[in-house]
Amino acid sequence: MGFTLAVAVGGTAGTGVLSSPGELARGLGGPGPVLALWVVGGLYTLLAANTLAELAGRLPQAGGWYGYAEAAFGEFPAVAVAWADWTSSCVTGALVALLLGQYLAPLLPLAVPGGPRLLAALAVLVLAAVQARGLREGSQAQEITAGVLLLGVVGLLAASVALPAATVAIPPASVPVAGGLTAAALVAGLQVVVFAYDGWYAPIYFAEETPQPGRTLSRALVGGVAAVLVLYFVLNAVLLRVLPFATIQTTSLPLGELAAALAGPVGRRLVLGLGVVAMLGVLNSVLLMATRVLFALGRAGQLPAGLAQVHAGGTPRSALGAATVLTLALLATGTVEALEAVTAVLFVGYYVVGFAALFRLRRQGPVPPGNYRAWAHPWSTGLLVALSVGFLVLNVVADWAHALVAVGLVAGAWPLWRWARRGTSAAA
């Protein structure tokens, strides 16, 4: 339970507590819409956790969403979901590594040749080396980073109670207000929120490594999402109370401004250090997840079998190596904004397939005794699928360029799958 909660909360909150409040404030233009969108995103994620908790108990296997899609819809839809899952994990890894480099660079006494991007690449390689040693080292890294992040953020929020309320609580006339929201701004805000909450489902990738998975995973999923929802809402409410809204809009690290109000420049540097730890936690979790998706595909014969080979410490090293290479390649070519927009589409794309799988699986058989049963199914699951499809449609209309990139990444699954099928047939 300790590890599953650490990977659910630490793999999620690391991105949402640092840069997301400023991004959302710039896009929405008013405190009311900012808080409303955080709550809407949290309720949507709680609804999703309700459905996924039953799926995790029904099919406790490595590979995440892949196993649910295969059981419900067959081989190629499952491979497409797994490919989207793997690529989005690597894209997320590249994004958080870039953020890590940006937070770490100002803390170093000397400028590093290559700047934040080189520091980001070094962080990816260091965590890959830690995970290559074994399961114990990878899980301990996750628990430590999640613990430090939560202690730091909660301590900072508690200390901010002594701060006076901001004298300027609304944006100046030059900043657009809620009534001027456009569809593009709303979609961009939804992308930020979806990305900030993403990672809540991380425990499902470790189902085969978790004792009593049906019970443990459901508690970690629902409890982890509830904890993140409360944390995000309280954090943003505190920021809006203490800082002028224009300050939140113009800074890249609102939590740093809050710390500076408490302790001056030292507080800002402490938050940068906290940001490094937070990004390490998220990066560690997405590398763990991406590795297990490739492991599941290799074990099923849908990718080379070498990806399913596990060394004595419990790590599929070939799968870890492939995930590390793609993360480094994306890191070398992408920007934070582009990577965030693409991943939001990929995330919700395999959400839709995974949630829809519960309808098929319920027809195949009842919920196993003692397992979590999704509340208010089929209505809750149907609403979830409808909301997810609506998000994808909005993205295609308002941000078609990044949606096409996401579709192109998923389309790469088809030739890969056909190649693997030919290899399997030849071996047979």
N, C-alpha and C positions, 0 to 999 in steps of 0.2 A: 504493500500500500504506500509506503514511503516513496519508493521510486516512481510508481505510477502517478502519484500526486505531484511529485517534483517535475516529471516530464510534462504533465498537463498544464501546471501553473507556470513553471519556469520556461517552458517552450512557447508559451503564449504571451505572458505579461511582459516579457523582455522588450518586445517591440512596442506594445501599446502604451507603456508608461513614459516613454522617452520622446520620440519624435512625433507620434500620432496626434497628441493634443494640438500642437502647433499647426500641423497639416490640416486638420479638420477645421480649426478656427479660421484659417486663411480661406478655405473653400466655402464655408457656410456663412460667414459674416456676422454671426450673432450668437450670444451665449445660449439662448433657448434652443435653437436647432442643434447646437453642439451636444448639449446634455440629452436631448431627445434622441439623437441618432445613436449615442452610446447605449441608451436604454433599449432602443429597438434592436440594435445588433446583439445585445446581451440576451434579450428574450428569444430572438430567433435562434441563437446558439443553444440556449436551454432547451428549446423545442427539438433542436437537432440532437442534443445529447440524450434526450428521452428516447428517440428512435434508435440511435446508435447503441445505446446500452443493451437493448434487446438483441440487436444483431451481433454484438460482441459476445454475448452469452450463448447464442445459437452456434456461432462459428468461431471458436477461440483458436485462431491460427495466425501465423506470421503473414505479413503482406498487406495488412491494412484493408482498404476498400476493395482490393483485388478479389479476395475470397468471397465477399458478399456478391459482387457482380458475377463471378463465375458460377456460383451456386444458383443464381436466379436467372441469368440471361445467356450463359454459355461462354465459350472460350474467347472469341475475338473481342466482344465487349469488355470482358475482364482484362484482356491484355491492353486495350486502349485506356481503360481506367488506370491500370498499373503504370502505364507509360506516362500518363498525365500526372499521376501521383509522384512518380520518381522525378520527372523533370521539374515539377513545381517545388518539390523539396530541395532540389539542387539550386533552383532559381532563388528560393528563399534563403538558402545558405549563402549564396553570393551576395544577396542584398544585405543580410545582417552582418556579413563579414565586412562589407563596405562601410556600414555604420560603425562597426567596431573600430576600423582603422581611423575613421574621422574622430571618434572619441579619444582614441589612444594617442594620436599624433601630438595634440597640444600638451599632453602630460609628460612627454619625453624631453630631456634637457637639450637634445640636439635634433636638428632636422634629419629625417631619414630619407635617403635617396629613393625616389619613387613614391614617397608620401604615403597617404592612407591606403592606397591600393596594395602596396608591397606589404604593409603591416597586416592587411586583411588576408593576403595569401599565406603569410607566415602563420596566422591564427588557424587557418584551415588545415595546414600541414601539421601543426602541433596537436590539434584535437584528433586528427586522423591517426597520428602516432599513438596517442593515448588509447583510443578505441582499439587499435590493432593489438594492443597488449592483452585485452580480454574484456569480458562483460563486467567484471567487478570494477575495473578502472573507469570504464565508460559510465556506469551507473553512479559511482561515487562522484564523478565530475558533475553529473546532472544534479545530484542532491545538494552538493556544496554551492553551486552557482545559484540554484533556486532559493536556498536558505538565505544567502547573502543578499540577494535581490529583495526578497520580502522583508527582511529585517531593515534594510536600508530605506525602502520606500515607506513602510509603515512608521518607522522612527521619524522620518522627515515630515510626514503628514501629522503625526502627533505633536511634534515641536511647533508646527505652523499654527497651532491653535492660539499661541501667544501673539501672533502677528495681527495688526489692524487690517480692517477691510480696505480694499483699494479705493482711492478717491475717484478714479475714473472707471466705472463698471460697464460702460457701453462703448462701442467703437465710434470714432469720429464720423462726421457726415460723409467723408470721402470714401468710407468703407461700405460696401453693399450690405444691406440688412436682409433679414429672413425673407421679407416680401419680394426681394429681387432675386431669389434663388432661381437658377436655370436648371434644366434637365442635366446639362453637362456637369454643373457644380454638384448636383445631388448624386449623380453616378460616381463622380470623383470622391465624394465624401463616403459613399457606401463602399467603395474600393478600399479606402483607408480603414474603415471599421471592420470589414471582412478580413483584411490582412491582420489587423490588430488582434482579433479574436481567434484567428486561425492558429492551430496547434493544440486546441482543446481536445482533439481526438487522438493525440499521440499515444495514449496507453494501448490502443488496439493493436499497434504494430508489435507489441511485446507479449501477446496473449500466450504464446507457447513457452514464454520464460516466466510467466506469472502463476504462482500457486492459486488455486480456486478462481480461475479467470472469470467465470460467470458472475460471481459475487464481487470480486475485487474491482474488475473493470467498470461495472455499472456504478459503483460508489465513486471511483476516481473520476469518471466522466461527468456525472451530475454534480458532485462536490467540487471538482476543479472549475467547472464553468461558473457555478454560483460564486465561488471565491473570486474569480477574475472579474465577473460582472460587478460585484460590490467594490472591488479595488478600483476599477476604472471609473465608476460613478463618483466615488468619494474623492479620488485624485483630481478629476476634472472639476468637481464642485469646489474643492479647496483652491485650485488654480484660479478659477473664476472669481472666487471671493477675495483672494489676496493680491492678484496681479491685475493691472488694467488690461482690458481685452485686447487693446492695440499691442501691448507687449507680448501677449501670447501669440498674436498673429505674426509678429515680426521676428521672433526668436526661433532658432532651430531646436532649442532645448528648454522648454518652459519649466521643467523640473529644476534645471540649473538656476533659473532666475528666482525660483522659490527658495532654493538653498542659499543663494546670494543674499536674499533679504534677511536670512537668519544669521549667516556667518561671513558675508562678504565674498571676496574672490576665492577664499579657501572652500567655501560651501560649493561654489560652482565647480571647482576642481574635484571635489569629492563626488559630485554627481557624474562628472565625466568618468571617474573611476568606477562608479556604480554602473554606468552605461557599458563599460568594457566587460564587466562581469555578466551583466544581463545578456549582452550579445553573445558571449561565450556559451551561456546556457542554451540560448535558442539555436546557435550553430551546432552545438553538441547534439541537441535533440533531432534536428533535421538530418544530420549525417547518420544517426542511429536509424531513423525511419527510412531514409532512402536505401540504406544497406539492406534492410529487411525486405523491402519490395523486390529488389533484384534477387535476393536469396529465394523468395517464394517462386519467382518466375523460373529461376534456374532449376529448382527442385521439381517443378511441374513439367520440365522439358520444353518450355516455351522460350527459353534463352539458353545459352551454353551451360552445361551442367557444372562447370567449374565455379560459377557464381554461387552455387549452393554448398561449396566445400567450406567446412567450419574447422578452424584450427583448435588446438587444445584449450585455449583460453575462452572459447565460445564465440569468437568473432568470425563472420564470413569475410575473410580478408580480400578476396578478389572482388566481391561486391562493394566493399568499402573503398577499394582502390578506384573502381569505376565511378562511384559517386563523387569521390574527391576530384577526379580529373574533370568531370563535367562542371562541378562547382567552380573550380579554378578557371575553366574556359569562360564561363558566364561572367565571372568576376572581372576578367580582363576586358570584356567587351561591353558590359551593361552599365546603366546608370540607375540610381535608386528609384527614381520616379517610374521609369519604363519597366523595371523588374517588378515593382509593386503592382502596376496595372495588369501586367500579364498574369502574375500569380493569382490575383483575385478571380480572374475568369477561370483559370484551371481549377482552383479550389472548388468553386461552386459547381463546375461541370461534373466533377466526380462525386460531389455531394448528391446531385440529382439522381445519378445512377444508383448510388448506395442506398439512399432513402427509398427509392422506388423498389429496390430489391426486397424490402420487408413485405410488400404486398404479395409477391410471388412466394416467399418463404412461408408466410402464414398459411397459404393455400396448400403448401407441401406438408405441413404438419403443425401441431400445436406447440406452444412455448414449453420447452423442457421443464420438468418440475424443479422448483427452487430458483429458476432463473428470473431475471428482471423482465417484466412485461410492459411494453410501451404504453404509457397512459393515453387514453382516448383514441387509440388507433381504431379505425383508419382515418378518422377526421384530423387528428394532429399530424399524421404523416402526410395526408393529402395536402393540408395547408402548407406544410414544409416544402413539398415538391413544387407547389404553385408559386410560393415566394421565391424559391431558388430559380425557377424558370423565368419568372419576371425579372429578377436581377440580371440574368444572362441576356434577355431581350434588351433591357435598358443599356447594357454594355455594348451590344452590337450596334444599337442606334446612335449612342452618344460617343462611343470610343472604339469605332470599328477597326482602327489600325492595330491597336493592341489586341483586340479580339481575334484578328486574323493571325497575328503572331502566335497566340495561344492555340488556335486551330492547327496551324502549321506544325507546332511541336507535337500535338497529339497525332497528326497524320503520319508522323514518323513511325508510329507503332505498326502500321500496315506492312511496309516492306520488311521490317525487322521480324514481325510475326511469321510472314511467309518464308523468310530465310530460315528461321528456326524450325518451322514445320518441315521444310525440305530436308534439313539435316537430321531431324528425328526419323522421318520416313526412310532415309538412306540407311541409317543405323539399324532400323528394324529389319 
